[in-house]
Amino acid sequence: MLLLKRVLLLLLTTFSLNLWAEEANPLSSLAWQFGPGVGQIGDKATIQIPKGYAFLNAQETKKFMEMNQNFANDKEYLFAPESLEWFSVFQFSPEGYIRDDANAEENDIGADKMLEAMKHNTEKANEERQKRGWGTMTILGWRFKPHYDKEAKLLEWAYVAKQDKDNQEVINYNTRILGRTGVMSLVLVSSPETLDKSVATLKQKMAGFDYVAGEKYTEFKEGDRVAEYGLAALIVGGAAAVAAKKGFFPVILGFLAAAWKFIALAVVGFFAWLKSLFTKKE
């Protein structure tokens, strides 16, 4: 049975004509890397891929995002359980070393102000979504407010949003992991009903994440580039927040691409079907 499962997974990751390709779900053409294994996140970090999980490189993640009407670039890497009940996306931003010992006024601009800034950014994103014929979204509020773990060098928060077309709520759990030369963005996409479970599972799997040698936050050296902003600015866009004041739209759009992700019901249905197939075979 184990051999049969491996053969089925191998078929899924090829472009040959087979039954799954005929199911008319484009996900079957993606080059999934199934665990156990190691996912390479550019040249900055790695993530252990346990059995039952899957990983997509930057090129394949871009395809996945576009299939789900998400802004895409070529710098994102997807990590998710094979069931795809949730998925997460890594992206490294070379914004420089961010000091986490700045004064409270710099790093705490207030949750209300952060929320308003994110709503404004979302309105801008909706303009672009409409141009592409995609559905719009509305931010409803905090799922939980920003929290910084100084020991882990990790900033986290979560918004609740609504997909306007079908009135479906979705939650993006955001994590920013500080590094020596920049910040690793991690966005988890989940339904409100399963968020707590999904976050707990992701945190457990994040034990397998690590910056490569030379990129760890603790390896900072005098003379390294230091970012021109603190922790609070990461929540409203980091470099994009600075670029917005200068009207540099390419950077702003890059932030919008990383800021919000959706998951299409068809995607969940495909992996549910895949899981049921394995169950029947076994």
Short mmCIF file of the C-alpha atoms (twelve columns), coordinates in Angstrom:
data_MODEL
# 
_entry.id   MODEL 
# 
loop_
_atom_site.group_PDB 
_atom_site.id 
_atom_site.type_symbol 
_atom_site.label_atom_id 
_atom_site.label_alt_id 
_atom_site.label_comp_id 
_atom_site.label_asym_id 
_atom_site.label_seq_id 
_atom_site.Cartn_x 
_atom_site.Cartn_y 
_atom_site.Cartn_z 
_atom_site.pdbx_PDB_model_num 
ATOM 1   C CA . MET A 1   0.000   0.000  0.000   1 
ATOM 2   C CA . LEU A 2   2.865   2.368  0.794   1 
ATOM 3   C CA . LEU A 3   4.389   1.687  -2.616  1 
ATOM 4   C CA . LEU A 4   1.052   2.374  -4.292  1 
ATOM 5   C CA . LYS A 5   0.740   5.717  -2.508  1 
ATOM 6   C CA . ARG A 6   4.232   6.763  -3.589  1 
ATOM 7   C CA . VAL A 7   3.438   5.839  -7.192  1 
ATOM 8   C CA . LEU A 8   0.263   7.920  -7.077  1 
ATOM 9   C CA . LEU A 9   2.136   10.897 -5.655  1 
ATOM 10  C CA . LEU A 10  4.781   10.561 -8.340  1 
ATOM 11  C CA . LEU A 11  2.110   10.608 -11.028 1 
ATOM 12  C CA . LEU A 12  0.657   13.767 -9.523  1 
ATOM 13  C CA . THR A 13  3.924   15.695 -9.927  1 
ATOM 14  C CA . THR A 14  4.456   14.890 -13.615 1 
ATOM 15  C CA . PHE A 15  3.000   16.447 -16.730 1 
ATOM 16  C CA . SER A 16  2.200   13.151 -18.403 1 
ATOM 17  C CA . LEU A 17  -1.328  12.384 -19.574 1 
ATOM 18  C CA . ASN A 18  -3.031  10.545 -16.773 1 
ATOM 19  C CA . LEU A 19  -6.315  10.281 -14.938 1 
ATOM 20  C CA . TRP A 20  -5.638  13.211 -12.607 1 
ATOM 21  C CA . ALA A 21  -4.737  15.553 -15.482 1 
ATOM 22  C CA . GLU A 22  -8.072  14.600 -17.027 1 
ATOM 23  C CA . GLU A 23  -9.842  15.704 -13.865 1 
ATOM 24  C CA . ALA A 24  -9.430  19.287 -15.186 1 
ATOM 25  C CA . ASN A 25  -7.859  20.583 -11.976 1 
ATOM 26  C CA . PRO A 26  -4.705  22.541 -12.827 1 
ATOM 27  C CA . LEU A 27  -3.173  21.722 -9.434  1 
ATOM 28  C CA . SER A 28  -2.386  18.273 -10.753 1 
ATOM 29  C CA . SER A 29  0.231   19.803 -13.069 1 
ATOM 30  C CA . LEU A 30  2.214   21.517 -10.308 1 
ATOM 31  C CA . ALA A 31  5.608   20.066 -9.368  1 
ATOM 32  C CA . TRP A 32  4.825   19.222 -5.744  1 
ATOM 33  C CA . GLN A 33  7.696   18.191 -3.485  1 
ATOM 34  C CA . PHE A 34  6.280   15.766 -0.956  1 
ATOM 35  C CA . GLY A 35  7.838   14.956 2.394   1 
ATOM 36  C CA . PRO A 36  9.947   13.737 3.916   1 
ATOM 37  C CA . GLY A 37  12.499  16.139 2.534   1 
ATOM 38  C CA . VAL A 38  13.907  19.656 2.752   1 
ATOM 39  C CA . GLY A 39  12.406  22.719 1.105   1 
ATOM 40  C CA . GLN A 40  14.891  25.348 -0.016  1 
ATOM 41  C CA . ILE A 41  13.586  28.904 0.527   1 
ATOM 42  C CA . GLY A 42  15.805  30.749 -1.918  1 
ATOM 43  C CA . ASP A 43  19.329  31.056 -0.594  1 
ATOM 44  C CA . LYS A 44  18.195  32.329 2.804   1 
ATOM 45  C CA . ALA A 45  16.531  29.477 4.698   1 
ATOM 46  C CA . THR A 46  15.222  25.916 4.684   1 
ATOM 47  C CA . ILE A 47  12.137  24.143 5.999   1 
ATOM 48  C CA . GLN A 48  11.867  20.464 6.842   1 
ATOM 49  C CA . ILE A 49  9.003   18.831 4.913   1 
ATOM 50  C CA . PRO A 50  7.567   16.062 7.101   1 
ATOM 51  C CA . LYS A 51  5.675   13.102 5.735   1 
ATOM 52  C CA . GLY A 52  2.145   14.209 4.892   1 
ATOM 53  C CA . TYR A 53  3.267   17.706 3.853   1 
ATOM 54  C CA . ALA A 54  4.149   19.317 0.539   1 
ATOM 55  C CA . PHE A 55  6.287   22.188 -0.751  1 
ATOM 56  C CA . LEU A 56  6.371   24.267 -3.935  1 
ATOM 57  C CA . ASN A 57  9.343   26.216 -5.238  1 
ATOM 58  C CA . ALA A 58  9.006   29.854 -6.307  1 
ATOM 59  C CA . GLN A 59  7.994   29.151 -9.895  1 
ATOM 60  C CA . GLU A 60  5.318   26.634 -8.900  1 
ATOM 61  C CA . THR A 61  4.053   28.784 -6.019  1 
ATOM 62  C CA . LYS A 62  3.484   31.637 -8.456  1 
ATOM 63  C CA . LYS A 63  1.274   29.341 -10.554 1 
ATOM 64  C CA . PHE A 64  -0.614  28.221 -7.450  1 
ATOM 65  C CA . MET A 65  -1.246  31.824 -6.385  1 
ATOM 66  C CA . GLU A 66  -2.569  32.848 -9.769  1 
ATOM 67  C CA . MET A 67  -4.893  29.839 -9.819  1 
ATOM 68  C CA . ASN A 68  -6.395  31.176 -6.575  1 
ATOM 69  C CA . GLN A 69  -6.646  34.802 -7.762  1 
ATOM 70  C CA . ASN A 70  -3.833  35.961 -5.495  1 
ATOM 71  C CA . PHE A 71  -1.224  38.525 -6.441  1 
ATOM 72  C CA . ALA A 72  1.899   36.575 -7.278  1 
ATOM 73  C CA . ASN A 73  5.612   37.095 -7.681  1 
ATOM 74  C CA . ASP A 74  8.607   34.838 -8.116  1 
ATOM 75  C CA . LYS A 75  9.842   35.092 -4.535  1 
ATOM 76  C CA . GLU A 76  7.281   33.006 -2.633  1 
ATOM 77  C CA . TYR A 77  7.475   29.384 -1.464  1 
ATOM 78  C CA . LEU A 78  4.469   27.340 -0.380  1 
ATOM 79  C CA . PHE A 79  4.354   24.888 2.529   1 
ATOM 80  C CA . ALA A 80  1.174   22.969 3.413   1 
ATOM 81  C CA . PRO A 81  -0.303  19.677 4.563   1 
ATOM 82  C CA . GLU A 82  -1.286  17.375 1.696   1 
ATOM 83  C CA . SER A 83  -4.936  17.866 2.666   1 
ATOM 84  C CA . LEU A 84  -4.491  21.603 1.979   1 
ATOM 85  C CA . GLU A 85  -6.891  22.435 4.805   1 
ATOM 86  C CA . TRP A 86  -4.516  25.380 5.188   1 
ATOM 87  C CA . PHE A 87  -1.435  26.621 3.399   1 
ATOM 88  C CA . SER A 88  1.435   28.936 4.253   1 
ATOM 89  C CA . VAL A 89  3.686   31.078 2.091   1 
ATOM 90  C CA . PHE A 90  7.275   32.127 2.811   1 
ATOM 91  C CA . GLN A 91  8.889   35.215 1.292   1 
ATOM 92  C CA . PHE A 92  12.161  36.847 2.224   1 
ATOM 93  C CA . SER A 93  12.505  40.637 2.044   1 
ATOM 94  C CA . PRO A 94  16.102  41.961 2.046   1 
ATOM 95  C CA . GLU A 95  15.170  45.031 4.057   1 
ATOM 96  C CA . GLY A 96  18.194  44.983 6.293   1 
ATOM 97  C CA . TYR A 97  18.639  44.263 9.979   1 
ATOM 98  C CA . ILE A 98  15.668  45.466 12.038  1 
ATOM 99  C CA . ARG A 99  16.569  46.511 15.546  1 
ATOM 100 C CA . ASP A 100 14.125  45.182 18.125  1 
ATOM 101 C CA . ASP A 101 15.497  47.309 20.933  1 
ATOM 102 C CA . ALA A 102 14.082  50.613 19.647  1 
ATOM 103 C CA . ASN A 103 12.044  52.775 21.989  1 
ATOM 104 C CA . ALA A 104 8.398   51.940 22.629  1 
ATOM 105 C CA . GLU A 105 7.096   54.958 20.719  1 
ATOM 106 C CA . GLU A 106 8.787   53.804 17.506  1 
ATOM 107 C CA . ASN A 107 7.684   50.184 17.761  1 
ATOM 108 C CA . ASP A 108 4.147   50.760 19.043  1 
ATOM 109 C CA . ILE A 109 2.108   53.070 16.788  1 
ATOM 110 C CA . GLY A 110 -1.138  51.633 18.127  1 
ATOM 111 C CA . ALA A 111 -3.290  48.730 16.929  1 
ATOM 112 C CA . ASP A 112 -6.063  51.034 15.692  1 
ATOM 113 C CA . LYS A 113 -3.699  53.006 13.483  1 
ATOM 114 C CA . MET A 114 -2.204  49.780 12.117  1 
ATOM 115 C CA . LEU A 115 -5.651  48.457 11.255  1 
ATOM 116 C CA . GLU A 116 -6.616  51.654 9.450   1 
ATOM 117 C CA . ALA A 117 -3.380  51.578 7.464   1 
ATOM 118 C CA . MET A 118 -4.033  47.985 6.429   1 
ATOM 119 C CA . LYS A 119 -7.592  48.827 5.361   1 
ATOM 120 C CA . HIS A 120 -6.228  51.627 3.206   1 
ATOM 121 C CA . ASN A 121 -3.687  49.275 1.615   1 
ATOM 122 C CA . THR A 122 -6.464  46.766 0.980   1 
ATOM 123 C CA . GLU A 123 -8.527  49.373 -0.869  1 
ATOM 124 C CA . LYS A 124 -5.556  49.945 -3.151  1 
ATOM 125 C CA . ALA A 125 -5.223  46.207 -3.668  1 
ATOM 126 C CA . ASN A 126 -8.922  45.975 -4.545  1 
ATOM 127 C CA . GLU A 127 -8.431  48.469 -7.366  1 
ATOM 128 C CA . GLU A 128 -5.845  46.150 -8.892  1 
ATOM 129 C CA . ARG A 129 -7.985  43.064 -8.247  1 
ATOM 130 C CA . GLN A 130 -10.908 44.638 -10.105 1 
ATOM 131 C CA . LYS A 131 -8.681  45.421 -13.090 1 
ATOM 132 C CA . ARG A 132 -7.853  41.711 -13.265 1 
ATOM 133 C CA . GLY A 133 -11.472 40.652 -12.945 1 
ATOM 134 C CA . TRP A 134 -10.959 39.202 -9.480  1 
ATOM 135 C CA . GLY A 135 -13.202 39.494 -6.459  1 
ATOM 136 C CA . THR A 136 -12.553 42.159 -3.835  1 
ATOM 137 C CA . MET A 137 -12.130 41.856 -0.087  1 
ATOM 138 C CA . THR A 138 -12.896 43.789 3.067   1 
ATOM 139 C CA . ILE A 139 -10.943 43.725 6.329   1 
ATOM 140 C CA . LEU A 140 -13.257 43.170 9.293   1 
ATOM 141 C CA . GLY A 141 -10.783 43.575 12.145  1 
ATOM 142 C CA . TRP A 142 -8.167  41.879 14.285  1 
ATOM 143 C CA . ARG A 143 -8.289  38.161 15.001  1 
ATOM 144 C CA . PHE A 144 -5.503  38.898 17.447  1 
ATOM 145 C CA . LYS A 145 -3.333  41.981 17.796  1 
ATOM 146 C CA . PRO A 146 0.418   42.113 17.132  1 
ATOM 147 C CA . HIS A 147 2.737   40.338 19.564  1 
ATOM 148 C CA . TYR A 148 6.530   40.242 19.476  1 
ATOM 149 C CA . ASP A 149 8.483   37.316 20.897  1 
ATOM 150 C CA . LYS A 150 11.888  38.850 21.626  1 
ATOM 151 C CA . GLU A 151 13.549  35.525 22.352  1 
ATOM 152 C CA . ALA A 152 12.401  33.921 19.085  1 
ATOM 153 C CA . LYS A 153 12.806  37.220 17.138  1 
ATOM 154 C CA . LEU A 154 9.302   36.687 15.824  1 
ATOM 155 C CA . LEU A 155 6.438   39.139 15.291  1 
ATOM 156 C CA . GLU A 156 2.917   37.766 14.782  1 
ATOM 157 C CA . TRP A 157 -0.643  39.005 14.247  1 
ATOM 158 C CA . ALA A 158 -3.838  38.033 12.420  1 
ATOM 159 C CA . TYR A 159 -6.606  39.852 10.537  1 
ATOM 160 C CA . VAL A 160 -10.106 38.682 9.675   1 
ATOM 161 C CA . ALA A 161 -11.263 39.561 6.157   1 
ATOM 162 C CA . LYS A 162 -14.270 38.850 3.962   1 
ATOM 163 C CA . GLN A 163 -14.248 37.816 0.337   1 
ATOM 164 C CA . ASP A 164 -16.942 40.146 -0.982  1 
ATOM 165 C CA . LYS A 165 -18.086 37.949 -3.862  1 
ATOM 166 C CA . ASP A 166 -19.285 35.026 -1.762  1 
ATOM 167 C CA . ASN A 167 -19.308 36.709 1.662   1 
ATOM 168 C CA . GLN A 168 -16.845 34.085 2.897   1 
ATOM 169 C CA . GLU A 169 -14.576 34.968 5.815   1 
ATOM 170 C CA . VAL A 170 -10.908 34.088 5.729   1 
ATOM 171 C CA . ILE A 171 -8.076  34.632 8.180   1 
ATOM 172 C CA . ASN A 172 -4.453  35.313 7.386   1 
ATOM 173 C CA . TYR A 173 -2.084  34.638 10.260  1 
ATOM 174 C CA . ASN A 174 1.078   36.690 9.732   1 
ATOM 175 C CA . THR A 175 4.535   36.002 11.090  1 
ATOM 176 C CA . ARG A 176 7.714   37.961 10.516  1 
ATOM 177 C CA . ILE A 177 10.954  36.205 11.445  1 
ATOM 178 C CA . LEU A 178 13.885  38.578 11.814  1 
ATOM 179 C CA . GLY A 179 17.157  37.721 10.124  1 
ATOM 180 C CA . ARG A 180 20.544  39.317 9.687   1 
ATOM 181 C CA . THR A 181 19.920  40.872 6.262   1 
ATOM 182 C CA . GLY A 182 16.143  41.103 6.228   1 
ATOM 183 C CA . VAL A 183 12.851  39.563 7.271   1 
ATOM 184 C CA . MET A 184 11.161  36.274 6.419   1 
ATOM 185 C CA . SER A 185 7.447   36.791 5.890   1 
ATOM 186 C CA . LEU A 186 5.189   33.829 6.636   1 
ATOM 187 C CA . VAL A 187 1.473   34.032 5.876   1 
ATOM 188 C CA . LEU A 188 -0.870  31.216 6.855   1 
ATOM 189 C CA . VAL A 189 -4.273  31.042 5.145   1 
ATOM 190 C CA . SER A 190 -7.059  29.319 7.041   1 
ATOM 191 C CA . SER A 191 -10.777 29.435 7.669   1 
ATOM 192 C CA . PRO A 192 -11.888 31.065 10.954  1 
ATOM 193 C CA . GLU A 193 -13.189 27.716 12.203  1 
ATOM 194 C CA . THR A 194 -9.839  25.948 11.913  1 
ATOM 195 C CA . LEU A 195 -7.431  28.825 12.580  1 
ATOM 196 C CA . ASP A 196 -6.375  27.888 16.114  1 
ATOM 197 C CA . LYS A 197 -5.666  24.308 15.099  1 
ATOM 198 C CA . SER A 198 -3.867  25.404 11.924  1 
ATOM 199 C CA . VAL A 199 -1.672  27.914 13.764  1 
ATOM 200 C CA . ALA A 200 -0.775  25.344 16.421  1 
ATOM 201 C CA . THR A 201 0.179   22.827 13.721  1 
ATOM 202 C CA . LEU A 202 2.218   25.367 11.763  1 
ATOM 203 C CA . LYS A 203 4.110   26.467 14.873  1 
ATOM 204 C CA . GLN A 204 4.978   22.862 15.559  1 
ATOM 205 C CA . LYS A 205 6.285   22.398 12.000  1 
ATOM 206 C CA . MET A 206 8.222   25.667 12.205  1 
ATOM 207 C CA . ALA A 207 10.694  23.835 14.431  1 
ATOM 208 C CA . GLY A 208 12.028  22.645 11.081  1 
ATOM 209 C CA . PHE A 209 12.626  26.187 9.783   1 
ATOM 210 C CA . ASP A 210 16.048  27.764 9.981   1 
ATOM 211 C CA . TYR A 211 18.061  30.499 8.354   1 
ATOM 212 C CA . VAL A 212 21.202  29.277 6.624   1 
ATOM 213 C CA . ALA A 213 24.596  30.060 8.143   1 
ATOM 214 C CA . GLY A 214 25.378  33.747 7.910   1 
ATOM 215 C CA . GLU A 215 21.722  34.834 7.759   1 
ATOM 216 C CA . LYS A 216 20.712  34.359 11.388  1 
ATOM 217 C CA . TYR A 217 19.674  37.417 13.404  1 
ATOM 218 C CA . THR A 218 22.340  36.708 16.002  1 
ATOM 219 C CA . GLU A 219 25.052  36.857 13.316  1 
ATOM 220 C CA . PHE A 220 24.672  40.615 12.830  1 
ATOM 221 C CA . LYS A 221 27.951  42.499 12.476  1 
ATOM 222 C CA . GLU A 222 28.728  46.177 12.688  1 
ATOM 223 C CA . GLY A 223 28.644  47.595 9.181   1 
ATOM 224 C CA . ASP A 224 25.648  45.476 8.096   1 
ATOM 225 C CA . ARG A 225 22.774  47.388 6.542   1 
ATOM 226 C CA . VAL A 226 20.160  48.450 9.112   1 
ATOM 227 C CA . ALA A 227 16.509  49.044 8.122   1 
ATOM 228 C CA . GLU A 228 15.187  52.593 8.409   1 
ATOM 229 C CA . TYR A 229 12.143  51.527 10.420  1 
ATOM 230 C CA . GLY A 230 11.202  49.400 13.437  1 
ATOM 231 C CA . LEU A 231 8.880   46.508 14.235  1 
ATOM 232 C CA . ALA A 232 5.594   48.395 13.909  1 
ATOM 233 C CA . ALA A 233 6.247   49.328 10.289  1 
ATOM 234 C CA . LEU A 234 6.502   45.625 9.382   1 
ATOM 235 C CA . ILE A 235 2.795   45.241 10.068  1 
ATOM 236 C CA . VAL A 236 1.707   48.002 7.711   1 
ATOM 237 C CA . GLY A 237 4.155   47.189 4.966   1 
ATOM 238 C CA . GLY A 238 7.775   47.673 5.954   1 
ATOM 239 C CA . ALA A 239 9.625   48.963 2.899   1 
ATOM 240 C CA . ALA A 240 6.280   49.352 1.122   1 
ATOM 241 C CA . ALA A 241 5.113   51.761 3.814   1 
ATOM 242 C CA . VAL A 242 8.145   53.910 3.038   1 
ATOM 243 C CA . ALA A 243 7.647   53.490 -0.718  1 
ATOM 244 C CA . ALA A 244 4.005   54.558 -0.452  1 
ATOM 245 C CA . LYS A 245 5.114   58.006 0.666   1 
ATOM 246 C CA . LYS A 246 7.341   58.197 -2.417  1 
ATOM 247 C CA . GLY A 247 4.704   56.808 -4.794  1 
ATOM 248 C CA . PHE A 248 6.861   53.841 -5.824  1 
ATOM 249 C CA . PHE A 249 4.062   51.479 -6.877  1 
ATOM 250 C CA . PRO A 250 6.120   48.373 -7.802  1 
ATOM 251 C CA . VAL A 251 7.258   48.049 -4.191  1 
ATOM 252 C CA . ILE A 252 3.739   48.728 -2.920  1 
ATOM 253 C CA . LEU A 253 2.308   46.048 -5.195  1 
ATOM 254 C CA . GLY A 254 4.943   43.644 -3.910  1 
ATOM 255 C CA . PHE A 255 3.658   44.231 -0.393  1 
ATOM 256 C CA . LEU A 256 0.053   43.736 -1.490  1 
ATOM 257 C CA . ALA A 257 1.088   40.428 -3.016  1 
ATOM 258 C CA . ALA A 258 2.476   39.256 0.314   1 
ATOM 259 C CA . ALA A 259 -0.191  40.847 2.494   1 
ATOM 260 C CA . TRP A 260 -3.279  38.773 1.719   1 
ATOM 261 C CA . LYS A 261 -3.842  35.300 0.357   1 
ATOM 262 C CA . PHE A 262 -6.999  33.389 -0.484  1 
ATOM 263 C CA . ILE A 263 -7.693  29.726 -0.943  1 
ATOM 264 C CA . ALA A 264 -10.266 28.637 -3.505  1 
ATOM 265 C CA . LEU A 265 -12.846 26.027 -2.544  1 
ATOM 266 C CA . ALA A 266 -11.907 24.076 -5.675  1 
ATOM 267 C CA . VAL A 267 -8.408  23.633 -4.293  1 
ATOM 268 C CA . VAL A 268 -9.692  22.185 -1.031  1 
ATOM 269 C CA . GLY A 269 -12.038 19.922 -2.971  1 
ATOM 270 C CA . PHE A 270 -9.194  18.584 -5.086  1 
ATOM 271 C CA . PHE A 271 -7.072  17.556 -2.146  1 
ATOM 272 C CA . ALA A 272 -10.075 16.120 -0.318  1 
ATOM 273 C CA . TRP A 273 -10.666 13.970 -3.383  1 
ATOM 274 C CA . LEU A 274 -6.999  12.971 -3.425  1 
ATOM 275 C CA . LYS A 275 -7.112  11.993 0.242   1 
ATOM 276 C CA . SER A 276 -10.274 9.936  -0.291  1 
ATOM 277 C CA . LEU A 277 -8.566  8.128  -3.174  1 
ATOM 278 C CA . PHE A 278 -5.710  7.080  -0.916  1 
ATOM 279 C CA . THR A 279 -8.181  5.880  1.702   1 
ATOM 280 C CA . LYS A 280 -10.036 3.727  -0.809  1 
ATOM 281 C CA . LYS A 281 -6.821  2.213  -2.160  1 
ATOM 282 C CA . GLU A 282 -5.628  1.312  1.295   1 
# 
